[in-house]
Amino acid sequence: MNIHRHAARCLVLSAMSWALAFASGCGVASPSESTAPETEYTQDDSEVSAQAQELAGCKFYNYYHDEGTNPGGANRCSNACQCDGMRTCSSFGWCQGTARPPVSCTSPQYYWNEAWNPQGSNRCSSNCDCDGRRTCSSAGWCQGTAR
């Protein structure tokens, strides 16, 4: 009877060893093992900041982009800079919204990049050449508190 118990124990241990070896060979990690890669790529703050600034530079009434020239096709996008004016890029990769929604030039929702003005940076001929609640002075300069 002892021989049968010994054989049964060996058989169970062999089966457990085989199952453990099989599972680890298929990529199933034991709970004590880490599944994270040894080296991980992380963007540094300057890369993230540069990307955010690039995208922020596109959300203006005076940002004009021909969506028909996008690499993915007309109105297809991978970021907001591939959409005209105040339009945004949806999670499905389509430009959406209104490029220039009707709001007052002195509304806080009016985003205008004064650096792109034809008269020069911060130069204006009307309030619509200034961002948000800023107004155009009689001397032709945008005045008031900027965002």
C-alpha positions in Angstrom: 0.0 0.0 0.0 2.9 2.4 0.7 4.1 1.9 -2.8 0.8 3.0 -4.2 0.8 6.1 -2.0 4.3 6.9 -3.1 3.4 6.4 -6.8 0.2 8.5 -6.3 2.2 11.4 -4.7 4.8 11.3 -7.5 2.1 11.3 -10.1 0.3 14.3 -8.4 3.6 16.2 -8.0 4.6 15.4 -11.6 1.2 16.7 -12.8 1.6 19.9 -10.7 5.1 20.5 -12.0 3.9 20.0 -15.6 1.0 22.4 -15.1 3.2 25.0 -13.5 5.8 24.7 -16.3 3.1 24.8 -19.0 1.4 27.9 -17.5 4.7 29.8 -17.1 5.6 28.9 -20.7 2.3 30.4 -22.0 2.8 33.7 -20.4 0.6 33.2 -17.3 2.4 34.8 -14.4 2.2 33.7 -10.9 0.8 36.3 -8.5 4.2 37.0 -7.0 5.7 37.8 -10.4 5.4 41.3 -11.9 3.8 41.5 -15.4 5.2 45.0 -16.0 7.9 45.4 -18.6 11.4 46.0 -17.4 11.8 49.2 -19.3 8.9 51.5 -19.9 8.8 54.6 -22.2 7.5 57.6 -20.5 7.2 61.1 -22.0 9.0 63.8 -20.1 7.1 66.9 -19.1 8.7 69.0 -21.9 7.3 66.6 -24.6 3.8 66.6 -23.0 3.9 70.4 -22.7 5.0 70.9 -26.3 2.2 68.7 -27.5 -0.4 70.5 -25.4 0.9 73.9 -26.7 0.7 72.7 -30.3 -2.9 71.6 -29.9 -3.8 74.8 -27.9 -2.5 76.8 -30.8 -5.3 75.5 -33.0 -8.4 76.4 -31.0 -9.0 79.9 -32.3 -11.7 81.6 -34.5 -8.9 82.8 -36.8 -7.3 79.3 -37.2 -8.1 78.2 -40.8 -7.4 74.6 -41.9 -8.7 72.9 -45.0 -10.0 69.6 -43.6 -10.1 68.2 -47.1 -6.3 68.0 -47.1 -6.1 65.8 -44.0 -4.0 62.6 -44.3 -7.0 60.3 -43.4 -9.4 62.0 -45.8 -11.8 64.9 -45.7 -13.0 65.8 -42.2 -10.9 62.9 -40.7 -8.6 63.8 -37.9 -6.2 62.5 -35.2 -6.0 65.8 -33.3 -7.8 69.2 -33.1 -5.2 70.9 -35.3 -6.6 68.9 -38.2 -10.0 70.6 -37.7 -10.9 74.1 -38.8 -11.4 77.0 -36.2 -13.2 75.9 -33.0 -14.0 72.4 -34.3 -12.7 69.5 -32.3 -11.6 66.0 -33.2 -14.0 63.3 -31.9 -12.8 60.0 -30.3 -14.0 58.4 -33.6 -11.5 60.5 -35.7 -14.0 63.0 -37.2 -14.0 66.8 -37.0 -17.1 67.9 -35.2 -18.7 71.1 -34.1 -18.9 74.6 -35.6 -15.7 76.3 -36.8 -16.9 79.8 -35.9 -19.9 79.7 -33.7 -21.8 83.0 -33.4 -20.7 84.7 -30.3 -19.9 88.3 -29.5 -16.3 89.4 -30.2 -16.0 90.5 -26.5 -17.4 87.2 -25.1 -15.1 85.0 -23.0 -15.9 82.2 -25.4 -14.3 84.2 -28.3 -10.8 82.8 -28.8 -8.7 84.9 -31.1 -4.9 84.5 -31.6 -3.8 88.2 -31.7 -0.3 87.2 -32.8 -1.8 86.2 -36.2 -3.4 89.6 -36.9 -2.5 91.0 -40.3 -1.6 94.4 -38.7 0.9 92.6 -36.4 0.9 91.0 -33.0 -1.6 92.6 -30.6 -2.5 95.2 -33.3 -6.2 95.6 -34.2 -8.7 97.5 -36.2 -11.8 96.4 -34.2 -12.7 94.4 -31.1 -12.9 91.3 -33.2 -9.2 91.4 -33.7 -8.7 91.0 -29.9 -9.1 87.9 -27.7 -12.1 87.4 -25.4 -13.0 90.5 -23.4 -10.0 92.5 -24.7 -10.9 95.5 -26.8 -9.3 97.5 -29.5 -7.9 100.9 -28.4 -8.1 104.1 -30.5 -4.4 103.7 -31.1 -5.0 100.2 -32.7 -3.7 98.0 -29.9 -5.6 95.2 -28.1 -6.1 96.2 -24.5 -7.4 94.6 -21.3 -6.7 91.5 -19.4 -5.6 88.5 -21.5 -6.5 85.0 -20.6 
